[in-house]
């Protein structure tokens, strides 16, 4: 519990919270695009903007948290992980997650520009709507993968 009020702990909370905002915003986008909710461009823009901002905050707070993870010295999470029973968690899983985790912010930036450019045609043109659904879903699935890998690493060795 004492780790909660350190800078690394606060960054980890911000990282997780905005990741949750991203996931909830995705469900809002899907509800609007698949006509489970009122089709409103204003609402769709709000949810896409929420996804974009939250994934950028999630990514950058994660990158800042890596400073603590990779700190010099034997007591850093990275060095404890490498010295432990599962060094492959850093060498394979964490390195993969660290790089792949930078794709969703870029994808969401493209999706945001897409919504602003095409406007109401995301509701009327099937190809346009499917392209947007594809971008949002790709970003969502990559984020879920990265979150799952992060949880796996954190279960063994937390920052």
N, C-alpha and C positions, 0 to 999 in steps of 0.2 A: 504494500500500500504506500510505502514511503516513496517508491519510484514514480508514483503518479504526479507528484508535485515538482519533479525535476524538469528541466527544459526538454530533455528527451521524452519524458513521459507526457508532457503537454503536447509536444509535436506529434507523438503517436496518437493521442486522443483526437487532435485536429485531423490527422491523416485518416483515421477510422471514421470519424463523423462525416467528413465530406465525401468519403467513399459511400457511405450510406445515403447521403443526399443524392449522389449520382445514381444509385440504384433505384431510388424512389422516383426521381425525375424520369428515368427510363420508362417506368411503368406508366407515368402520366403521358409520355409521348406515344406509347403504344395504344393507350386507351383512346387518345384523340385520333390517331391515324387509322385505327381499325374500327372507328365509329362506336366504341363503347361509351364514349363521352361526346358531348356536343362538339362538332367540328368547328373549331375556332382557330384562326391563324394566330390571333393574339395569345391564346392559351398554349398552342404548340410552340410559339416562339419563347414563351416563358419557360416551358419545360426544357426545350433544347438549350436555352441560355443557362438554365439551372444545371443541366448535365455538363455543359462546357466549362462553366466557372468552377463547378465542384471537382471535375476531374483534373483541371489545372492546379487547383489548390491541393488536391490529394497527391498529385505527382510531385509538386514542389515541396510539400511538407515531408513527403517520403524521402526526397533527395537530401533535404537538410538533416533528416534523421539518420541517413547513411553516414554522416560525419561521425556520429556517436558510435554507430555500428562498426565503422572501420578505424576507430581511434587507435593510435599507436599504444603498444604495451600489451602484456599478456592478458590483462583483464578485459579487453574489448570483446564484444560479442563475436566478432569475426574470428579472432584468435582462439577464443574458447571453443567455438564451433569447429575450427580446423584441428584443434588439439583433442577434440572429443571423439566419440564413436562414429560420428556421421560427417566426416569432412566433405563428402560429396554434396551435402546440403548447401554448402557455400559454393564449392567449385562448379556445380552444375545448376542446381535449383535457384540459388540466390542470384547468380550471375545472369541466368536466363531471365528471371523475373525483373531484374533491375533494368535490362535493356528493352524487353518487350513491353514493360510498363510505360514506356514513353510513346507508344503508338496511339493509345486512346485519346490523349489530348489533341494530337494532330488530326485524328479522324473526326473528333468532335468539332474542331475548328472548321473543317471542311463541311460537316453537316450543318453547322450554324450558317455559314455562307450560303449553302445550298438552300436552306429554308428562306433566308432573306431574299435570295435571288429569284427563286421560283414562286414564292408567295402562295396564293390560293391554289395554284395548279398542283400542289402536293396532294390536294384532296380530289381534284378532278381528273388528273392524268395518272393512269395506273402505273406507267413506267416510272414516272417521277416519284410517286409514292413508294414504289418498291425499292427504288434506289436509296431513298431516305431511310426506309426500314432496314435495308441492308447495312448502311453505314452505322445506324444506331445499334443494330444487333451485333455487328462485328465489334464495335467499341465495347458494348456490354459484355460479350463473351470473353474478350481479351481481358477486360477488367476482372471478371470473375475468376479467370485462370490465375491472374497475378495475385489477387487477394487470397486465393486458396493456397498458392505456393508460399506467400508471405505468412499465412497462418501456420503452415507446416514448419517453416523455419523457426518461427517465433515459439512454437510449442517446445522445440528442443532447446533454443537459446534466445532469450529475449534481450533487447537492447537495454 
